[in-house]
Amino acid sequence: MNISIREMRERNVKRAIREEREVQFMQQRDETKIRPKVRLSEIERIMRKERYIVPPPSRTMLLRLIEDGTFETAGSSPTSLGWLVYEDSFREWVRSLDDE
């Protein structure tokens, strides 16, 4: 199988373009990191299971933590799935309990 120099160059150019597109795709994917979100009911379950505070805070108290900005949420009102709290803000609040 004889491949001309021209064909080899075309293949190399196509390969380089494909590799560049893959690199761009990976960079875009890394730039759009998604913050995990947790439903408020799941936070209640985690608090009962892990026993961070015994007895765990009421739903009303958790809603106050949302209202005062302690828990960051996806949006300013409940979604169709209820309140979605960013997991990192919940974990940060739990850590702050030990600092007090």
C-alpha positions in Angstrom: 0.0 0.0 0.0 1.6 3.2 -1.2 0.6 6.4 0.5 1.7 9.6 -1.1 3.3 12.3 1.0 0.2 14.5 0.3 -2.1 11.9 1.8 0.1 11.5 4.8 0.1 15.2 5.4 -3.7 15.3 5.1 -4.1 12.5 7.6 -1.7 14.2 10.0 -3.6 17.5 9.7 -7.0 15.7 10.3 -5.5 13.9 13.3 -4.2 17.2 14.7 -7.5 18.9 14.2 -9.3 16.0 15.9 -6.9 16.0 18.9 -7.3 19.8 19.2 -11.1 19.4 19.3 -10.8 16.8 22.0 -8.6 19.1 24.1 -11.1 21.9 23.7 -14.0 19.7 24.7 -12.2 18.5 27.8 -11.3 22.1 28.8 -15.0 23.2 28.3 -16.1 20.2 30.4 -13.8 21.1 33.2 -15.0 24.8 33.1 -18.6 23.8 33.6 -18.3 21.9 36.9 -21.6 21.2 38.4 -22.1 21.7 42.2 -23.9 18.7 43.7 -27.3 19.6 45.1 -29.2 17.8 47.9 -32.9 17.8 48.6 -33.9 19.2 51.9 -35.5 15.9 52.9 -32.1 14.2 52.2 -30.4 16.7 54.5 -32.9 15.7 57.2 -32.2 12.0 56.7 -28.4 12.6 56.7 -28.7 14.6 60.0 -30.7 11.8 61.7 -28.3 9.1 60.4 -25.0 10.9 61.1 -26.3 12.4 64.4 -24.6 15.8 63.8 -27.1 17.3 66.2 -29.4 15.2 68.4 -32.3 15.7 68.1 -31.9 17.0 64.5 -33.2 20.5 63.7 -36.8 20.7 62.6 -37.9 21.4 59.0 -38.7 25.0 60.1 -35.2 25.5 61.4 -33.7 24.2 58.1 -35.9 26.5 56.2 -34.6 29.4 58.3 -31.1 28.4 57.4 -32.1 28.7 53.8 -33.7 32.0 54.3 -30.8 33.5 56.1 -28.3 32.3 53.4 -26.5 29.7 55.6 -27.5 27.1 53.0 -26.9 28.1 49.4 -29.7 26.9 47.2 -30.3 26.4 43.5 -32.7 29.3 42.9 -34.5 31.5 45.2 -37.6 29.3 45.7 -38.3 25.6 45.8 -38.0 23.7 42.5 -40.4 21.0 41.4 -38.2 18.7 43.5 -38.4 21.0 46.6 -35.5 23.0 48.0 -32.2 22.0 46.5 -29.3 22.9 48.8 -25.7 22.9 47.5 -23.9 20.0 49.2 -20.8 22.1 49.9 -22.7 24.8 51.8 -24.4 22.1 53.9 -21.0 20.4 54.7 -19.5 23.8 55.5 -22.3 24.5 58.0 -21.8 21.1 59.6 -18.0 21.9 60.0 -18.8 25.3 61.5 -20.7 23.5 64.3 -17.4 22.2 65.6 -15.8 25.7 65.4 -18.4 27.3 67.7 
